[in-house]
Amino acid sequence: MSKKFVDNGPMLNAYPDSMGGTLSDIVSVLSKKEFEDVFQSFYILPSIFNTDLDRGFSVIDYGINEEMASADDLKKLDELGINLKLDFILNHASVLSPQFQDLVKNGEKSKYADFFINWNKFWEGCGEMTAEGYIQPREEYIKDMFFRKPGLPILMVRMPDGKDVPYWNTFYQEVQYKRPNAQDLMEKIDIQYLAAERLSKRVCDSLNEGKKPAEIDFTGYEKYKDAVIDYLESTRRYLGQMDLNIKSDLVWEHYRNTLKALSGYGARIVRLDAFAYAPKEPGKKNFLNEPDTWDVLEKVKKLADEFGVALLPEIHASYSEKTYEVVAGKGYMTYDFFLPGLLIYAIESKNGDLLKKWADEIQEKKIRVVNMLGCHDGIPLLDLKGILPEEDIQKMIDTIVGRGGYVKDLHGAKNMYYQVNATYYSALGDDDKKMLFARAIQMFMPGKPQVWYLDLFAGKNDHEAVKRAGAGGHKEINRTNLSLDQIKDALSKDVVKKQLELLKFRNTCPAFGFDAKLDVECNGTVMKFTWENEGHKAVLKADFADYSFEIEEA
């Protein structure tokens, strides 16, 4: 392959099964002539690991998912000259993790007794014990807490001694009860077969209706009630993501082992998912606690430095809060979550003034960003507050929803919007010209460009996938897995070919780089980007009036 000149070339973004079904299939696509020198990096989403929920963000362990990838695939990516960006989920691990399973099996005798956060120990002296067995913190301690879901972030976990113990659970949880048959009940309690058969049916029907064991109607079988409830509770299983206790030495050993593994896979950038939830203290909001969050980040950075990986902390906050600036000021790369919405706004309003303002700020403050158009989540909205007027944000939402997108509110609260779910191509009205125009501007904006696979192949909103996913499946609108035949067909389309040309130019033109000079001009509907680096120059003239653009290299 020819030499890569830039230090911040384009990065593909996909799940390991997004293009063909396995990482091996993606490697075969990236080995095609059309992709030569197109990508410098590949952000593989975390279902490449041994995971169970949330399409990979609930990690059991960081071993390679053998159904989707292999060490040989990673080796071939390295041979293609493609390094990796991989996820490290700081705040939590799956309930199926070996550490949590050991805790469930051994209780307080477990080596991992303090690996997770025992809710009652955390809040001891800060509230009152409830009849359900957990401490309800006093109002002064939780009035400022940031919750990701209704109610307290607790999962009640049955210990070997039969006691239920609450553990901190910020994100997803699901409790599963075994559906017993007659023989199961006969093994556990002294009951005749016919009674066991009828009672087991009633129990199973009630559980299927969503009732908890204590809510089941035992009329006629009252004498078996306590024994059946105890049996159901003692055999319950869980799915979910349990918060880690960063005050545990074993958690820090886990952090170090994880970063070592990711580096060994070929990661040069490690994205820190949910890092701002990790530090917790009574009385704090327990999201982006200060200075705690930055102290934890610095400790993680020292571990990352051992293995030669750069950290990319992931956090959404409004522009007016300037959190991006704080992260950058502490020496980290940060996400440009502003570009996706600002660019749609500029395209629809035919005005690049705000884009220029943002590009100038990144340059002046020497902020190193990873930018993007689409991604596995949605198009960020919360981030735009403070840089875009509220009425313009709402107008943009209405436009994208009118083109088939979905709005995700924060906790269902009005005017607390978080993101809009759509493919970027559909957010632009399934318009080839707008898509190419947006990609060209992304290539000339400051930062390392990240490219969602579905945008590259001009993917449209997938409403059927949303229907299949059911409640909470809105993100599936932009996660369609493409077959190799679909990719082959897409490679014949001009909108795909021309995007690949733009990406290759961005990857190999030496005028670009984190420390290169950028000048941005706005004159009416025309934006002009000029990059200069060590005698090389690249110029983009983009006209919002008709979405035409020209690129010159000198």
N, C-alpha and C positions, 0 to 999 in steps of 0.2 A: 504494500500500500504506500501511497505517497505520504510525505511528511505532513503532520499537522502543525500549523504555524501558531494558532492562537492558544491562549491559556484558559479560555472559557468558551470552548466550542459547544455546539448544540447537544442536547441530551434527550434521548428517547424516554418516554414514560409509558409503562404498560404493566399489566399483570403477567405472570409467566404463561398464562393460558389465553391471553388476549388475541394472539395472532397465530392461529392454527391449532392451539390446544395445549402445547407444551413449550417450554423454553427452547428445546431443540428445534421446534418449528420456527421460532423467532430467529434463532441463529441462522437457519437456512435462508430466511428472508433477508437478513442483514448481510449475508454472504453474496447476494445477487449484485450484478454489475451496477444496477440502478442506485445501490446504497453505498457504493465505494466512496469513502471520505465524507459521508454525510453526517455521521454521528461520532462524537468524541466520547460520550458517556451514555449510560443506560440506567435509568431509575426503575428498578424492578420492585414492584409493590410486594408487601410482606407475605402474601400467600406462597412465596418461594420457600418460606420456612414451614416448620411443623406447627400448623395453626388450626383453629376450629371455627371461629366466628368472625363476623364483621369483615369478611373477605380478606382475612389475614391479620387484622390488627389485634387479634387475641392470640398471643403467641404461647404455645405449649413449650417449645424449646426452639433454639435457633439452628437446629439441624435442617438440612435441605429436604424439602418435600419431594420424596422420591416419585410421586405420581406426576409431578410437573417439571422436575429439573434434575440435573446431575452435576457432579464435579466436572465432568467432561464438557458440559455446556458452558460452564464458567471459564474453563480453559480456552475454549474456542473463541469466546468473546474477547478474552485477553489477546489472543492471536490476531484478532481483527483490529486490535488497537483501541478497543472500547473498554474504558474503566467503568466502575459501578458506583451508583448511589443506592444505599440500602437503608432500611428503617431500623431504628432501635426504639422500642417502646419503653420509656423510662418509668412511667407511672404505674404500670400494671402488668400482670401476667394472667394467663388463662387459669381457671379453676382446675383444668386438667394437667397443669404443669406438675412436674415431679415434686416440686416444693410444696404446693398446696395439697396434693394427694397424700403426701407424707404427713402433713398437718392433720388432715381429716382422719387418717388411719391411727395416728399416735397421740393426737391431742397435745397437751402441755409437755409431754415427753418427747415430742418431735424436735429434731435438730432445727427445724424451721419454725419454731413456735413464735419467734419475733420477726420472721421474714415478711409477714403481712401485718396489717394494722388491726389489732384487737380494739374494737370501738370502745368498749367499756374501760379498758386500761387507759386509752387515749384521753377520755373525758372524765376520768376519775376526779371527783371533787368539783366538777363543773356543771352538775345537773342532778336529776333525780332518776332513780331506777324505776322503770315502768313494769307493769304486770307481765308484759311480753318478754322481759329479760334484757332490755337494752336501756342505756342511760339516755334520757332526753335532756340535751344541754339547755342550760338557762338561756333566755332570749339574748342577753348581752353578749353571749359567746357565739351565737349563730346568726345574729341580725345582718351581718355583712357577708355571710358565706355565699359562695357562688355554687349553685346546684345545676347539674346537667339533666336532672330528671325530677319528677315530683317526689316529695317526701325525703326522709333522711337517706343518705347513701349507705345502706346497710344490707348485708346478706346474712341471715341467721344460719349458722353452720352447726350441724349435729356432731358432737364430739363422741369419742368411744364410750365415755361414761354416761351417755344419754342426755347430757346437757346441751342446750342450744346456746351458741356463743356468737355475738354479732361481729362481723368483720367489715371494714371499710370497702365500699364497692361504688366507685364514682360512676362507672359506665354500665354496660349491659349486664343483666342477670336473668336467669331462668331456673326455676326449681322444677324438677321432674319427679313425679311419683310413679312407682312401679304399679302396673295394673295387675293385681293378683287374680289367680284362678282359684278354684275350689281347693286344689291340692296345696297351693301355697298357704292358704288359711289353715288347713288341717295340720300342716307341719308346725305352725306357730301357736295355735290355740286348740283347746279341746272342744271340737265342734263336729257335728255329724255332717255327712257328705251333702245331703240335700240342702241343709241350712247354709253350708259353706258355699254351695253353688249359687243360691239365691242372693246371699249377702255379697259375694264377690261381684255379681252382676250389678247390684246396686252401687257398690263402691266404685266400680269402673265407670259406670254411667255418670256418677257424680263428679269424678275426676275429669272425665271428658267434657263435662259442662263448665269446667274451670273452678270447681269448688276445692277448697283445701280440706284435708282430712277432718279437722275439727268441725267443719261446716256440713259434713255428711249427715243425713237423716238416718239414725240407727233404730227408729221405731220398730219394735218387735224383736230387736236384736241388741237391746241395751246392755245386756251382760257381757257382750263381746266388744263393746265400744272402745274402752281404754286400750285393750290389747291390740285391736286392729289399728287404731290411730298410732300407737307406739310402733307397730310393725311398719306402717307406711312411712312414718317419720324417720325411722332408723335405716330404711333402705332408700331414702330419697337421694337423688343425684342432682348435680348442678351444671349449668353452663354460665359462663360469665367471665368478667375480667376483674381480678382482685388487686386492690392497690398495694403497692410495696412499701415497706417501712424503711425509709432511707436512713434511719438511725441504726439499722442493723448492719454489722460488719459483713454478714453473709450476702446482703443485697449488693454491697459494693464489690464483693468478690464476683458476684453474678454480673455486674456491670462490666468489670474488667474482662471476664471471660467472653462476654458477648462482643465487645469491641475487638478483641483478638480474633474471634471467629469471623466477624464481618470483614476485617482487614484481610484475613486469609482468603476470603472469597473473591477479593479484588476491589473492595470498596475503597474509594478515595474520598467520598463524601458520605457522612452518616446523618440522616435526618432524624432529629429527636422529636418523636411524636409524643404529645401530651405531657411534655416536660414541665410545663407551668403548674400542673396539678400535683407534682411530686412532693414539694415541701408543705408540711401541714403543722399548724400550731393552734391551740385553743384561742378563740377570739379573733383570729385572722380570717380573711375571705377564702383562704386555701385554694386560691388560683392566682398565680403570679405574686405570691407573698414576697415582700421586699424587706431586707436584702437577701432573704433565704434562697430565692430562686437563683439569683446570680452566684451565690456561694456554691450551690449544688452544681450549677453549670460549669464553674471554674474547676471543681473537683473532677467532673466528667472529662473536661478538656485535658487535664493532666494525664488521664488514662488514655484518651484518644491520641495524644501526642506520642505516647509510647509506640503506637502502631501506625503512625503516619497518616491518620485520617482527619479531615476537616469536619467540623460539626456544623449542621444547619438546623438551628432551633426553629420549630414550627409553632407559630402562634398567630391567632387572629385577634386584631384589636383595631379600633377606629384610627384613621389617620390623625385625628386631633389628639389622641393619647400619646403619639410619638413613640410607641413601644418599639417600632422598627428601628428608630434612631438610637434608642438605648441599646438594643441588641448589637447593632453595627458598631456603636461606640465602644463596646466591650471586646471588639475584635472578631466577631462572628459574621459569617455570611447570614443573610436573611432573605425571606421570600418577598418578592414584589407581588403582593396580593392586590395591588391597586391597578396594575396594568390591564387585567382582563376587562374590568368594568369601565375604566377610563377610555380604553380603545373603542369599545362598543359605543360609548357616549360620543366620542369624537367622530366616529364613522356616521352615526345617525344624525348628529347635529352639524356635520361638515365643518368642524372647528377643532383645530389641534392645539389650542392655547394651553389647556390644562395638561396635555401630554408633554408639551415643552417645559412647563413649570416643573413637572415631576422629574423629567429627564435631567433638567438643570440641577435640581436638588440632589439627585443621586450622585452626580458628578462633583458638585461643589463640596458635598459632605463625605465624599469618598466611601460611599456605601456599596458594599459588594453584594449583589442580589442574584438570586435565581428567579428569572421571570417566566411567565407562561401565558397561554391563552386559556385552554381548557385543562382539566385535570380529573382525577378519579372522584373528587367531591363535586362541588358546584362552582359556579361563577361567584366569587365573594362579593357580598353586599355590605356587611357590617363594617368592613375595612374602609369603605368609601366615605363614611361620615366624617365631615370636616374638610374634605377636599372637593366634594361634590354636593351641591345644595340638595336638601331632602326632596324637593319637588322633582328634581332631575333624576334622582335615584328611583323615585316611584314611577316616573315616566319610562325609564329604562326597564324596570320590572314589568310594567304593563306591555311594553313592546315585546319582550322575550316570552312572556306568558301567552301573548297573542300569537306567537309563532310556535306554540306547543310546549313551552317550558313549564316547570313547576316551581313554586316558591316554598322555601323552607324557613319558617319562623323560628325564633329562638324561644323554646319552651311554649310555643303557641301564642306568644304575646304579640299584640298588634304593634306595628312600628318598631319591632325589635327583630327585624329581618336579619337573617344570617347568610343565606345564599339562595341563588336561583339555579335550578337544575335543568340543564339543557346541554346538548353538544354545542360547541362554539359555532360550528357551521350552521346549525339550525337557529342559534341565537342571532345570526346574521341573515336569517331569512333563506337559508339553503342557497346562498348566492356565491357562485365561484369567484366572481370578481372581487367581492368584499373579502372573501376568505384569503385570497392571495394578497390583497392589499394589507390585511391585518397581519399576515405572516411576514410580509416585507418589513413592516414597521417594527414588529417584534424583533426581527433580526438586527435592526439598527438601534433599538433601545439598549441602554446600559444593562450589563449583567450576562449571565449564562443562560441561554434560552432552553427552556424545557418544553418538549413537544409531546402532547397527548396523542397516542397512536390513532385514535378515532378521528381527531381533527386532521391529521396528516392524510387520512384516506377519505376525507369529506363525509364523515359519518353523520347520519341524520338522527333526530330524536327517536328513541325506541320505546314507543308507548306500550307495545305488547310485552316487553320485558318488565315494565312497571306493573302491569296487570298480573303477570305471573308471580312477581315478588310479593304481592299483597301489601298489607299495611306496612308503612315504613320503607317501601321499596322504591321511593322516588329517585334515588341515585342511579338505579339501573337504567334510566333513560340515556345515560352516557357511558355505559360499560359493556356495550355489545361485543361479544367475542366474534372475531372475524375468522372465517375459514381461509385456508390457503388459496382456494379458488376465488373467493371474494377479493383477496389481496391481489391476486394475479389480474383480475378484471380491473381493479382500481388503478393499478399501475399503468393502464393504458389511457387514463383520463388526464387531460391537460392540467386540471387543478391539482392533481397529485404530482405529476411530472415537474411542474413549475415550483411547487413547494420544495421538492427534493433539490432542485437547482439552487433555490435560495439558501437552503440549509448547507449545501456543499460550499457555496460561496462564503457563507458566514464562518464555516469551519476552517477554511483554508486561506482566506484573504488575510495577510499579515497586518492590515490596518486596524484590526480589532484586537481587543485585549482588556483585561481588567484595568490596566494602567495607561491605556491609550487615551488620547484626547478626543472628546466629542464636542462638536458645536451644533446647536439646534436653532433653526430660524423658522419663524412663522410669518407668512405674508399672504393675508387673505385666506383662501382655502388650501394654500400650498405649504407643506412642511418640507424643510431641507435638513437632512442629517449629514454631517461631515465627520468622518472618523480619520484620525491621523496617528501614525505610530511608526517611528524609526524610518521616516522617508516614504512610507506607504500611505495611500489615501483611498477612502471609499466614500462615495456620496450617494444618498438616496433622495430623490425629489418625489414627493407623494402628494397628489392632488385629491383632496376630499370631495371636490365637486363632481368628479366622475370615477373616482377610485382607480385612477391610472397612476403608474409610477415608473421611474427610470432609475437605473443603477449605473454608476460609473466608477471605474477603478483606475488609479494612477500610481 
